[in-house]
Amino acid sequence: MSAEQIISDWKKNIYKPFYWLEGEENYYIDKIMDYAEHHILSEAEAGFNLTVFYGRDAEWTEVLNACKRFPMFAERQVVLLKEAQYMKDIAKLETYFEQPQPSTVLVVGYKEKKLDARTKLAKTVKQKGELFSTKKIYDSKLPEWTQQMVQQHGYTINQKAVLLLVDHIGNDLSRIENEVNKILVNLRDRKNITEEDIETYVGISKEFNAFELQLAIAQKNLSKAVRIVQYFEQNPKAAPIQVILPTLYNFFSKTAMVFGVSGGESAVASAIGVNPYFVKDYVQAAKNYGAQGVENILLLLHKYNLRSIGINDAGTSDADLMKEMMVKMMY
């Protein structure tokens, strides 16, 4: 069952006695937990029937006793156990999971971890309640996820704007959504988010960013690449070298995979795991550098990553390291 399905059921007053939310992607766990805290009960009901625990501070007996209480002046009560991964003796709640209180909705947030499926606790949770397990979304799926999220709000976003946003923020779904919400407040009558909106409301230059640098290198456009690095030098927070180098390494790692794929751009996009809209950049880089050139770039990225943290380097500035590296890549 997805996060949307769980919330949809709650809106229809369909509840299971407890929900165990686990895994790597905190965004969905937080989304479900937030709805449970603020929307299952009315404001008047919540005063008597909402109990929130935090795993670092709560004792399993306290949680157990709260779950066994009966609701006051309401059909049900809600008990939330946040950050349950830090709770000692959490396995002792198994006795409650075996015989949960029908009038209690217990929601457990077990972030960054998963139950061992072989244990009795995991089997009981799956059998008696709802086990919701998440995993991090692949970076290649972030543009598509962002577009769908924007569409759910009743808006659209163009491809360049998507890439700027995702490239700047990375794999942080909550922050992406927060930035989108900030933009939507300022769109007024417009229904489409553009790169100009990203530049204005998120603070990312549409001309000088890690994606444009990546594109300039892929095109072997040294002058453009140097201009972008000079912008980064004057605006250190725009794209630190510790962000740029992994981004370039990821791009050229996927470019290296292009040489093993036969077929058109759609086949390449599927094989290397990128959005079809952007696959032309990888194909172009492969043509411009060849297999040997791409291999050389990956070696250079590793070498300059070490130098950026002071290994085999006497203190060269980040900007000078980038310029030197790009010259060696392109010539």
C-alpha distance (Angstrom), angle and dihedral (degrees) to the residues before:
residue distance angle dihedral
M1 . . .
S2 3.81 . .
A3 3.81 127.3 .
E4 3.80 89.0 -106.7
Q5 3.81 91.5 52.4
I6 3.80 92.7 49.9
I7 3.80 92.0 50.8
S8 3.80 91.0 43.6
D9 3.82 90.0 54.8
W10 3.80 90.7 49.5
K11 3.80 90.3 52.8
K12 3.82 86.8 56.0
N13 3.84 91.1 48.2
I14 3.80 91.8 -110.1
Y15 3.79 110.0 142.9
K16 3.76 138.4 172.4
P17 3.81 116.4 -150.0
F18 3.80 92.8 -109.2
Y19 3.80 142.5 1.6
W20 3.79 124.8 -148.7
L21 3.83 110.0 -158.7
E22 3.79 113.7 -168.3
G23 3.79 144.1 155.8
E24 3.78 145.4 63.5
E25 3.82 102.8 -54.6
N26 3.79 108.1 79.2
Y27 3.80 93.0 -179.0
Y28 3.81 95.0 77.0
I29 3.80 93.8 40.0
D30 3.82 90.0 52.8
K31 3.81 91.4 45.6
I32 3.81 93.0 54.8
M33 3.79 93.3 41.0
D34 3.81 92.2 49.9
Y35 3.80 91.9 51.3
A36 3.80 91.2 48.3
E37 3.79 91.3 51.1
H38 3.79 98.6 46.3
H39 3.79 108.7 25.1
I40 3.82 114.5 30.4
L41 3.80 91.4 70.8
S42 3.76 128.3 38.6
E43 3.79 117.4 -115.7
A44 3.80 90.7 -102.1
E45 3.82 93.2 48.2
A46 3.82 93.1 47.0
G47 3.79 92.0 62.0
F48 3.81 90.3 68.5
N49 3.79 103.7 20.9
L50 3.81 109.9 39.8
T51 3.79 118.3 89.1
V52 3.81 122.9 177.5
F53 3.81 124.0 -165.1
Y54 3.80 130.8 -178.0
G55 3.79 119.0 -145.8
R56 3.80 95.5 -132.3
D57 3.81 92.7 58.4
A58 3.81 106.7 25.8
E59 3.79 127.4 94.0
W60 3.77 116.9 -142.4
T61 3.83 89.8 -124.4
E62 3.82 90.6 57.6
V63 3.79 91.1 52.7
L64 3.79 91.4 45.8
N65 3.81 93.3 50.8
A66 3.80 91.9 47.4
C67 3.80 91.7 51.4
K68 3.80 92.0 50.9
R69 3.79 94.0 54.6
F70 3.78 120.0 103.4
P71 3.81 120.1 -119.6
M72 3.81 119.5 -102.0
F73 3.82 118.9 -132.9
A74 3.82 90.2 -18.3
E75 3.77 140.8 83.8
R76 3.80 93.5 -117.3
Q77 3.78 144.5 3.9
V78 3.81 128.1 -134.5
V79 3.80 124.3 -139.0
L80 3.80 118.8 -171.5
L81 3.79 123.5 -164.9
K82 3.81 107.1 -168.7
E83 3.82 124.3 -169.5
A84 3.78 89.1 12.2
Q85 3.80 90.5 166.5
Y86 3.82 87.5 79.4
M87 3.78 96.1 51.3
K88 3.79 118.8 112.1
D89 3.80 118.2 -131.8
I90 3.79 92.3 7.8
A91 3.80 88.8 151.6
K92 3.81 87.7 70.4
L93 3.80 88.4 72.8
E94 3.79 85.9 74.5
T95 3.80 89.4 92.3
Y96 3.79 89.0 61.1
F97 3.81 93.2 45.0
E98 3.80 88.8 56.0
Q99 3.82 91.6 56.3
P100 3.80 108.9 18.0
Q101 3.78 123.5 -176.3
P102 3.84 107.7 -103.1
S103 3.82 93.2 -143.8
T104 3.82 93.6 52.3
V105 3.80 125.4 83.7
L106 3.80 106.7 -159.3
V107 3.82 117.6 -169.5
V108 3.81 118.0 -170.5
G109 3.81 121.0 -166.2
Y110 3.81 109.5 -156.7
K111 3.80 102.4 175.5
E112 3.80 128.1 -167.0
K113 3.80 91.5 4.4
K114 3.79 140.4 75.3
L115 3.77 132.8 -150.5
D116 3.77 116.2 -106.3
A117 3.80 100.9 -105.7
R118 3.81 90.3 -145.5
T119 3.81 94.1 63.0
K120 3.77 125.4 95.8
L121 3.81 89.6 -124.1
A122 3.81 92.1 58.8
K123 3.79 92.3 46.9
T124 3.82 91.8 49.2
V125 3.81 92.3 48.8
K126 3.79 91.7 50.7
Q127 3.79 93.8 45.8
K128 3.80 100.9 43.1
G129 3.81 103.6 30.2
E130 3.80 141.6 9.3
L131 3.81 119.7 -65.9
F132 3.81 108.8 -160.2
S133 3.80 112.5 -172.7
T134 3.80 124.8 -174.4
K135 3.78 136.6 -170.4
K136 3.79 132.7 -168.9
I137 3.77 114.3 -85.0
Y138 3.82 114.0 -116.3
D139 3.80 113.4 -103.2
S140 3.80 89.0 -123.8
K141 3.82 89.1 60.5
L142 3.81 95.7 51.3
P143 3.84 95.8 90.4
E144 3.81 91.2 51.4
W145 3.82 91.7 45.7
T146 3.80 90.8 49.9
Q147 3.79 92.6 50.1
Q148 3.80 91.5 50.1
M149 3.79 92.0 47.8
V150 3.81 90.9 51.4
Q151 3.82 90.3 48.0
Q152 3.81 90.2 53.1
H153 3.80 86.7 60.8
G154 3.81 89.5 53.5
Y155 3.81 96.8 -104.3
T156 3.81 139.5 102.0
I157 3.80 131.9 -136.1
N158 3.79 127.2 -158.1
Q159 3.80 122.3 -121.4
K160 3.79 96.8 -109.1
A161 3.79 91.4 51.1
V162 3.81 91.0 49.7
L163 3.76 92.5 52.6
L164 3.80 93.6 46.5
L165 3.78 91.1 51.9
V166 3.80 97.0 44.5
D167 3.79 94.1 42.4
H168 3.80 91.2 51.5
I169 3.80 98.1 44.9
G170 3.79 103.2 30.9
N171 3.79 125.5 -162.3
D172 3.80 98.3 -14.4
L173 3.79 108.2 116.7
S174 3.79 95.1 -177.6
R175 3.78 92.7 54.0
I176 3.81 92.3 45.7
E177 3.80 90.0 53.3
N178 3.81 92.1 46.0
E179 3.81 91.5 52.5
V180 3.81 91.2 47.2
N181 3.80 90.7 51.0
K182 3.80 89.5 50.9
I183 3.80 90.0 53.0
L184 3.81 94.0 46.7
V185 3.79 91.3 56.1
N186 3.80 88.3 59.8
L187 3.81 100.0 43.4
R188 3.80 94.6 81.5
D189 3.81 107.5 179.7
R190 3.82 96.8 -2.4
K191 3.81 120.5 99.5
N192 3.82 101.3 -166.4
I193 3.81 127.9 75.6
T194 3.81 113.8 -142.5
E195 3.79 134.4 -171.1
E196 3.81 87.5 -102.0
D197 3.82 88.2 61.6
I198 3.80 90.4 50.6
E199 3.79 89.8 50.6
T200 3.80 94.0 47.2
Y201 3.80 102.6 41.0
V202 3.82 104.0 26.5
G203 3.79 96.8 35.9
I204 3.80 99.6 -123.1
S205 3.79 119.2 137.8
K206 3.80 109.8 -125.8
E207 3.81 89.9 -149.4
F208 3.79 102.6 37.2
N209 3.79 111.8 47.6
A210 3.80 140.2 109.1
F211 3.81 92.8 -91.5
E212 3.81 93.3 53.7
L213 3.81 89.4 47.7
Q214 3.80 90.0 51.1
L215 3.79 89.9 49.6
A216 3.80 92.7 48.4
I217 3.79 91.1 52.5
A218 3.81 91.2 46.3
Q219 3.82 88.5 53.1
K220 3.82 92.0 44.9
N221 3.80 88.7 -121.9
L222 3.80 99.8 152.9
S223 3.81 97.0 173.3
K224 3.80 92.2 54.6
A225 3.80 91.6 45.1
V226 3.80 91.3 51.9
R227 3.82 91.7 49.7
I228 3.80 89.9 53.1
V229 3.80 92.1 49.0
Q230 3.80 89.8 49.4
Y231 3.80 88.4 54.1
F232 3.81 89.4 51.3
E233 3.81 88.7 49.8
Q234 3.80 90.5 56.2
N235 3.83 92.1 41.6
P236 3.83 105.3 39.4
K237 3.80 94.3 177.9
A238 3.82 93.3 54.9
A239 3.81 95.1 78.4
P240 3.82 119.6 -14.7
I241 3.80 116.2 -152.5
Q242 3.82 89.0 -114.4
V243 3.81 87.1 64.1
I244 3.80 97.8 39.6
L245 3.81 98.3 51.6
P246 3.85 96.5 54.1
T247 3.81 89.2 45.4
L248 3.81 91.3 53.6
Y249 3.80 91.7 43.5
N250 3.80 90.8 53.6
F251 3.81 91.1 48.5
F252 3.80 95.5 50.0
S253 3.80 92.9 41.1
K254 3.79 87.4 60.2
T255 3.82 90.3 42.4
A256 3.82 88.4 57.1
M257 3.80 88.5 57.3
V258 3.81 91.2 57.9
F259 3.81 90.9 75.2
G260 3.79 91.2 63.8
V261 3.81 95.7 52.0
S262 3.78 126.4 89.0
G263 3.78 121.7 -161.2
G264 3.78 136.5 44.6
E265 3.78 132.1 -45.7
S266 3.82 93.8 -76.2
A267 3.81 90.2 56.8
V268 3.81 90.4 47.8
A269 3.81 92.3 48.6
S270 3.80 90.9 52.1
A271 3.81 94.1 45.4
I272 3.80 97.6 48.9
G273 3.81 95.7 35.6
V274 3.81 103.2 -118.8
N275 3.78 134.6 130.2
P276 3.84 109.6 -88.4
Y277 3.80 89.4 -127.8
F278 3.81 90.8 66.1
V279 3.80 101.1 36.1
K280 3.81 92.4 95.5
D281 3.81 89.0 69.6
Y282 3.80 91.3 57.9
V283 3.78 92.3 45.7
Q284 3.80 91.1 49.7
A285 3.80 92.1 49.7
A286 3.80 90.0 50.3
K287 3.82 90.7 52.5
N288 3.80 94.0 45.2
Y289 3.79 96.7 49.6
G290 3.79 107.4 22.7
A291 3.79 124.1 -147.0
Q292 3.80 94.6 -66.4
G293 3.79 92.4 47.9
V294 3.79 92.8 51.0
E295 3.79 90.5 48.9
N296 3.82 88.8 51.2
I297 3.82 90.4 50.9
L298 3.81 92.0 52.8
L299 3.81 90.0 51.2
L300 3.80 90.7 48.7
L301 3.80 91.8 49.9
H302 3.79 89.9 53.5
K303 3.79 91.8 47.5
Y304 3.80 94.6 48.5
N305 3.78 92.3 44.5
L306 3.81 87.5 60.3
R307 3.79 91.2 46.6
S308 3.80 91.0 49.9
I309 3.81 89.5 61.9
G310 3.81 93.2 46.5
I311 3.80 102.3 -94.3
N312 3.81 111.2 138.5
D313 3.79 90.6 -9.1
A314 3.79 131.3 103.2
G315 3.79 97.6 -150.1
T316 3.81 107.5 -62.1
S317 3.81 110.8 173.6
D318 3.79 118.3 -105.8
A319 3.80 91.7 -115.7
D320 3.81 92.9 51.9
L321 3.79 90.3 47.8
M322 3.80 90.2 53.1
K323 3.81 94.0 47.6
E324 3.79 92.7 47.5
M325 3.80 91.3 47.8
M326 3.80 93.6 49.5
V327 3.80 93.0 51.5
K328 3.81 89.5 52.6
M329 3.80 90.1 48.1
M330 3.78 96.0 51.8
Y331 3.80 101.4 36.6
